[in-house]
Amino acid sequence: MALEILVLAAGLGKRMRSSLPKVLHPLAGRPLLAHVLDTARELSPGKTIVVHGHGAEQVKEAFPEQNIEWVLQAEQLGTAHAVMQAMPRVSADADVLLLYGDVPLVRAATLKRLLAAAPEGLAVLTADLEDPAAYGRVVRDASGHVKRIVEQRDASPEERAIREINAGFYALSARRLSGWLKKIDNRNAQKEYYLTDLVGLAVAEGVPVVAVKAADAWEAAGVNSKGELAAIERQYQKLAAEKLLEAGVTLADPARIDVRGALDCGRDVAIDVNCVFEGRVTLGDGVRIGPNCVVRNCAIQRDTAVLAFSHLEDSEIGERCRIGPFARLRPGARLAEEVHIGNFVEVKASRVGAGSKANHLTYLGDSEIGERVNVGAGTITCNYDGATKHRTVIEDDCFIGSDATLVAPLRIARGSYIGAGSTIHKDTPAGQLTVARARQLSIPGWKPPRKKA
């Protein structure tokens, strides 16, 4: 039978104390629900149905390109009630897997084990927690078989002492699910329709209930508060750091790295403390990332060094480059091999040729810079006239003196020298020195202004 996945994502999340729907709060830079949907896709379901409620349109808009069927739970009356809203979309002969949009760390391998147990009856994912807190407890009989699940508010003191909790994930046939949902009522402390009642109904009918225990308790961890979100973030980053270490990456401190996307590393990559990687980042062999750097959607080729406090975004960096410290590469920066971009240098929408250098206090925007160009400190490309962006072209082997102002559109011809302090607004001839300064004057008897008493 085909697998169909239901993801419950309608909760408000009162304890989050936020106007943002709970499932849209970020984990590793992406919404909680995005992580759940990624895991669901690994199972190749025939259909994925998401039940949404609070912030319904906002949640839908966050996933515009997903192959998802959306079901609105207009009034939140419990988890079983949410599933009831989705059942008209579920195929009668399907196998159903129930997931939660705020439990993002469960592994696909664990869910496959859960599905493998489902043909026997009802498969329930559980976990052992040191502090079960508000989770539903798994109550077993004397033989160790699952008898029922009791919610925290309805549990006796003895039941609250149980450490095995219900993770909230179920696998069963759509036929059984449909029949049992009709028998669930709201006679409980919260006056809600509990999905956990499925267990008692299965036991009453003699249908086997198989508890599949997660290998790691964090797989069952849900998010109901900012504190829990922060704890899951740390767990996610711990797992990411462990994968990097296993792949041979050197981390100065595994507890001080944040991976908020996909980070692919070659051999002998070294990453210092407090670095953040966002989007898709590729680091070639021998790349070194200094402390306190942010790298977003970048490809950095082998043996390049990114020094401390540099910020790189949507850029391509060639081999054996040196970036920083305190450098900024904005979207569209393309550096060839052996380029130096130094402290307090900003590059935006520009190509920089092999062996070129801008070592200090420079802005290069909308530029084409050739090979072996030296850009002096304080140089800026004036690329914006108030209405339109214009490009500056600096050909090979040019030397740009300090504090040069290059007013685009402009071409600095091959081998040109630009005198320090010049404002250049006309194309220069090849191989010549061009100087453009106001005449220097000294005014005898001049006195500085004084503040009035």
N, C-alpha and C positions, 0 to 999 in steps of 0.2 A: 504493500500500500504506500501511497505517496505521503511524504512528511509535510505537515503544515505547522508553522510556528506562530504562536500568539505571544505578543509582547505587551505586557500591561504597563502603561506609561501615562496614566491619567491623574496621578496624585498631585496634590498641591505642594506638599512639603512644608507644613507650617513652621517646623523647627528650623528650616533654612533661613527664615526671616528675610525673604527676598521676593521681589516681584517677578523674578525669572522662574519659569517652570522648573521643577526640580530636575527633570531628566535633561535639561539643557545646561545645567551647571558643568563647568569644564573639568575634565580629568585629563591630564597631560595635554592640555590645549585643545581638546575636542569634547563635545557634549557626552555626558554619561551614556545617553541612548545610542550614540554612534558606536561605542565600544560593544554594546550588546548586539547591535545589528551586524557588526563585523564578524562577531563570533557565530551568529546565526547563519550568515552566508557560507561559512566554512562547512556547514552541514548540508548544503545544497537543497534547501527546502523547495517544494513545489509552489509554496505560497507563504508570504510573511504578512501577518496582520498586526497592526499596532493599534491598541486601544488608547486614545488620548482624551484628555478632559480639560484640566486647567491650562489656560494659555494655548488652547487647541490650535489656532491659526499660526501662532508663533512656533509651535513645535513642528507643524507641517512644513512651514516655510524654511525651517532649518535643514530639511532633507528633500530638496526639490527634485533631485535626480534619482532618488532611490526607487527601486521596484517594490513599493509598499502599498498595501491596502489599508486605508485608514478607517477606523470606526470610532465614533464619538460616544463617550460616556458622559452624557450631559449632567447627570446627578450621580455623585460618587457615593455608592451604597455598599462598598466592599469589593473585595477581589473577585468573589464568585459573580457578583452583579456585573463586573466589568467583562468577564468571560461570557456571560449571558448575552451581552450586547453584540459580541463578535460571532456567536454561533451561527447566525444565518449565513455568514460568509464561509464557514468551514464545510468542506466536502464530507458527506455522510460516511464515506469509507476511508477517511484519512487517519493516519496516526498523528497525534497532536502533541506538541511540546510547548509547555507554558513557561515563559521567561518573564523577568522583570526589568524594566528600563533603568532602574536605579541600583542594579546589582551587576557591575560592569566587569569584574575580574574573573568570572567563571571561564574555564578553559573548554575549548571545543572537544578535547579528548574526554573530559569528564562528562559532558553532555552526550557523547557517543556511548559511554558506559551506561548512562541513564536510559537512553533509547534502547540499548540492547536488552535491558531488563524489563522493558515495558510489555512485550508480548505475554509475559506471565500474568499480567493484570494491571496494577497501578504501580509505577515506579516513582519514588520520591527521593529528591536529593537532600541529604542531611550533612551536618558537620558538627564536630566537637569544639565548643568554645570554652575558654577559661571563664569568661563572663558572658553568660547567655543574654543578659540585659533584657530587652523587650521582645526577643524572638519567641516564636511558638516552640514548645517543647515536644519532643518525640516520646510518646509514652508506649512502652513495650510490655507485653505480658510476661509471665514467668518463664516462658520458653524462649523469650527474646524476639518474638514476632511483633511487628508494629501493630499497636492496638488503636491508637488515635493520636491526633495532634491537638494540644491545648494551647490556646493563646495565653500570653502573660497575664492579662487582666482576669482571665477566667480560671487560672491555675491555682491549685492548693499550694501551701508552703512546701510540701514534699515534691510536687511536680515542678515548682520553680527551682528546686535544687538540681534538677536534671541538666546535664551539660550538653546533651545531644539536641541540636536545634533543627528546625525545618528551614531549609534554604529557600523554599517557595517555588521550586521548579518541579514540575510534574510531567510525566510522559504516560500516555494512555491512548486508547482508541477514541475516535470522535463519537462512536456509538455509545460507549460507556459514559463518556463525559456528558453528553447530551441528556442521558437518562438520569444521571446523578444530580445534575444542576437543578432539575425540576423538584428535587426533594430537599434542597437546602433552604433553611429558613433563617431568620434573623433573631432568634431567641438567645441573645447573649448580651454581655455587658455593654457592647458598643452599638447594638441594634444594627449590625451589618451582616451581609451575606458572606460568610467565610469560605474561601476555597479550601481551607484546611479540613472542612467537613467531608471532603471527598474520601479521606482515609477511613473515617468511621462508617461511611456508607459502603465502602468496598468490603470492610471487615464484616459488616452485617450481612452482606450477600455471599460471604465466603470467597470473595475474589482476593487472590494473593496481593499483599502490599509489600513491595520490595524496596528497602531503604538502601540507596546507593550513597555511600559516604564519600565526600570530597576528600582528596588526598591532603589538601591544605585548607585550613579554616578560612583564609582570606578569600577563597573563591566564593564563599557564601556571604561575604560582607556587603551589606547594603548601605545606602546613603540616606540619612534622615536629618542630618545636621551638618553645619560647617566643620565641626570637629571630626565627624566621621568622614567627610569629604577629604579633609587634610590627611587623615590617617590612611585612606585608600590611595591618595596621591603618593605618599611616601612608600607604600607597598609597591605601587606600580613602578616608581623610580628605582626601588631596590631590585626589582626583577629585571628592569632594563639594564642596570649597571652590571648585574650578574651575567647577563647575556654578552655584554661587551667584554667583560673580563675573560669569559670562556672563549671568546673569539680572538683573544690575544691583545686587546687594547689595554694600554696602561692608563689607569685612572689614579690621579694623585690622591683622591678621596672618593670612594664609591658613594658615600652619603651626600656628596655635594656636586651632583650633576643632574640636570633635568633634560629628559628627552621627550619632546612634545611633537612627535611625528615619527618619521623613519630615518634612522641614522645608520648608514652603511660605511664600514671602515675597512681599509686595507691592512697590510701588515705593518707592525711597528708604529702604530699611531699612538700618540700620547696626548692626554687631555688633562689640563690642570683643573683647579677647583672652581666651583661656582659658574660653570659654563651652561648655557641654555641652547639647545638645538631644537628648532621648530621647522615644521613642514618636512620636506625631503632634503636631506643633507648627505653628501657623499664626500668622504675623506680618503684620499689616495694614500699609497704606501709612504710611511715616514712623515706624515703630516703631524705638526705639533700645534696644539691650541693652548694658548696661554690662559692665565686666570681671568675670570670675570668677563668672558666674551659671550656675545649672542650671535648665533649663526642661523639664518633662516633661508631655506630653499636655495642652497648653494652647492656647487660642485668645486671641490678644491683638489687640485692635482698633486702628485707626489712631491715629497720633500719641501713643501711650503710651510712656512712658519707664520702663524697668526699670533701676534703678541698681545699683551694684557689690555683689557678694556676696549677691545675692538668690536664693532657692530657691523655684520655683513648680512646683506639681504638681497635675494634674487640676483645673485652674481655668479660669474664663472671665473675661477682663478687658476692660472696655469701652473706649471711645475717650477719649483725652486723660487717661488716668490717670497717676499717678506712684507707682511702687512702689520702696521701698528708700531708701537702701542697707540691707543686712542685714535684709531683710524675708523672711518665709516665708508662702507661701500653700499650705495643705495641701488635700487632696482635698475638693471640694465648695465651694470659695470662688467666689463669683459677684459680681463688681464691676461696677456700672453706670458711666456715663461720669463723668469728672472726679473720680474717687475718689483720695484720697491714703492710701497705706499706708506709713508711714515706717519709720525704723530700729528694729530689734528689735521689730517688731510681727508677731504670728502670727495668721492668720485660718484657721479650719477649719470646713467645713460651714456657711458663713454667707453671707447675701446682704447686700451693702452698697449702699445707694441712691446716686443721683446727687449729686455734690457733697459727700459725707460724707468726714470725715477722721479718721484715727487716726495721729498723726504720731510717737509714741514709746512704746516699752516697754509694749505692750498685748497682751492675749490676748482674741480674739473667737472663741468657739467655740459652735456650734449656735445662731446668732443670726440675727435678722431686723432689719436696721438700715435705717431710712428715709432720706429725703433730707435733705441739709444738716445732718447730725448731726456734732457735734464731740465726739470721745472724747479725754479728757485722758490725759496720761502716767500709766502705772502702773495703768490700769483693767483689770480682768479680769472675764470672765463665768464665774461658778462653775456649770458646766453638768453636773457629775457628782456624784451623792450617794453614790457607792460601789456603786450597783447599776444605776442608770438615768441616761441622758442626758436633760437637760431643756433647753428652749429659752428664750432671752431675746429679747424683742421691744422694740426701741427705735424709737418712731414718729418722724415727721418733725420737724425743727427742734428737736431736743433738744440740751442741753449737758451733758456728763458731766464733772464735775470730776475733777482728778487723784487717783489712788489710790483710786478708787471700786471697791467690790466688789459686783457684781451677782449675787445668788443666785437662780438659776433654780429653778422656772419663774417668770417675771417679765415684766411689761409696764410699760415706761416710756412714759407717755402723751405725746401730741403736745405739743411746746413745753415739756416739763419741764426744770428745772434740777436737777442733783444736786450737792450740796455736796462739795467736795474731802474725801477721807478717809472718806466715808460707806460703810456697809455696808447695802445696800438689799435687803430680802427680801420686801417687799410691793409690790403694784402702786401706782404713783404717780398722782395726779390731773393732768389736763392743765393746762399753763401755770403751774405752781407750782414754787417752790423746795422741794426735799425734802432735809433734812439728817438723818443718822443717825450720831451719834458718841457715844462714852462721855464722861461728864463729865470735864473737865480738872481735875486736882489737882496741887498742888505740895506735897511732904512736907518740912517743916522738919527739919533735922538728919539727913537721910538720908545714908548713906555707902555708896559702892560696895564690893562684896566684894573681899577681897584674897586673893591666893594664899598658901597656907600655906608656911612656910619648909621 
